[in-house]
Amino acid sequence: MKITEKTVVTRNTQLKPVDIGGQLGMLSAETGKYIVLNEVGARIWDFASEPLSAGDIIARLTEEFDISPDDCREQVLPYLEKLKKERLLSIIKP
């Protein structure tokens, strides 16, 4: 199922991130991978502490960063797909 702006996501609460100089690092026991999120990824992680639509995440990012809504959407939707694939995010509502 492809993530759209209406898709509601939340983060995997089993992962415990560690701050590494403005980035977040975490080890996924499910995948055995060590994952590092950059500043924007860390903000998405923060936003997803509660169920939130991809559209709301995009809106919040455009408020915080110098990026247009269209450019943000083009970059964030595939990034959310990647986070879902790595099991960092779960879909609450398609």
Number of C-alpha atoms within 10 A of each C-alpha: 7 9 20 16 15 13 19 21 24 23 23 17 12 10 15 11 18 13 12 11 9 12 16 19 19 16 15 18 10 11 9 8 11 10 15 17 19 15 13 15 17 18 17 23 21 12 19 22 14 12 16 19 23 23 18 15 24 23 15 15 21 17 12 10 10 9 13 14 16 11 11 17 21 12 12 22 20 14 15 22 17 13 20 18 11 15 15 22 20 19 16 13 13 13
